């Protein structure tokens, strides 16, 4: 065996080290992305509650306007 046979082995070891070095930040970024998506699911429930509250408010406003609608004014009197 000559020294030439260790060149591919050393090159493969260096390449594996470089890949491992670059994979760590990608793994951290992936973990941060997963955490952000998990927080988005929490927001989904809060937005659902907000939509329900908005619908209830719209119904109350409509009922209030119906109960407190202004009566006919002097300009609305039928012409004779």
C-alpha positions as CSV (number, residue, x, y, z in Angstrom):
1,X,0.0,0.0,0.0
2,X,1.2,3.4,-0.9
3,X,0.6,6.8,0.6
4,X,-1.6,7.6,-2.3
5,X,-4.4,5.4,-0.9
6,X,-4.9,7.7,2.1
7,X,-5.7,10.7,0.0
8,X,-9.3,9.7,-0.7
9,X,-9.8,8.7,3.0
10,X,-8.5,12.1,4.2
11,X,-10.6,13.9,1.6
12,X,-13.7,12.0,2.7
13,X,-13.0,12.8,6.4
14,X,-12.5,16.5,5.6
15,X,-15.7,16.6,3.6
16,X,-17.6,14.9,6.4
17,X,-16.3,17.4,8.9
18,X,-17.3,20.3,6.6
19,X,-20.8,18.9,6.1
20,X,-21.2,18.4,9.9
21,X,-20.0,21.9,10.5
22,X,-22.6,23.3,8.1
23,X,-25.3,21.0,9.3
24,X,-25.4,22.3,12.8
25,X,-26.6,25.8,11.9
26,X,-29.2,24.3,9.6
27,X,-30.4,22.1,12.4
28,X,-30.7,25.0,14.8
29,X,-32.6,27.0,12.1
30,X,-34.9,24.1,11.6
31,X,-35.6,23.8,15.3
32,X,-36.3,27.6,15.5
33,X,-38.7,27.2,12.6
34,X,-40.5,24.4,14.3
35,X,-40.9,26.5,17.5
36,X,-42.3,29.4,15.4
37,X,-44.8,27.1,13.8
38,X,-45.8,25.8,17.2
39,X,-46.4,29.4,18.4
40,X,-48.5,30.0,15.3
41,X,-50.9,27.2,16.4
42,X,-51.4,29.0,19.7
43,X,-52.3,32.1,17.7
44,X,-54.8,30.2,15.7
45,X,-56.9,29.4,18.8
46,X,-56.7,33.1,19.9
47,X,-57.8,34.3,16.5
48,X,-60.7,31.8,16.6
49,X,-61.8,33.2,19.9
50,X,-61.4,36.7,18.5
51,X,-63.7,35.8,15.5
52,X,-66.3,34.4,17.8
53,X,-66.2,37.5,20.0
54,X,-66.5,39.7,16.8
55,X,-69.6,37.8,15.7
56,X,-71.2,38.2,19.1
57,X,-70.4,41.9,19.1
58,X,-71.9,42.3,15.6
59,X,-75.1,40.6,16.8
60,X,-75.3,42.8,19.9
61,X,-74.7,46.0,17.8
62,X,-77.4,44.9,15.3
63,X,-79.8,44.3,18.1
64,X,-79.0,47.6,19.8
65,X,-79.5,49.5,16.5
66,X,-82.8,47.7,15.9
67,X,-84.1,48.6,19.4
68,X,-82.9,52.2,19.2
69,X,-83.7,53.0,15.6
70,X,-84.9,56.6,15.3
71,X,-88.5,57.1,14.7
72,X,-89.9,58.9,11.7
73,X,-89.0,62.6,11.7
74,X,-90.9,65.6,10.5
75,X,-89.5,65.3,7.1
76,X,-90.6,61.7,6.8
77,X,-94.3,62.5,7.2
78,X,-96.5,61.3,4.3
79,X,-97.6,64.1,2.0
80,X,-101.4,64.8,1.8
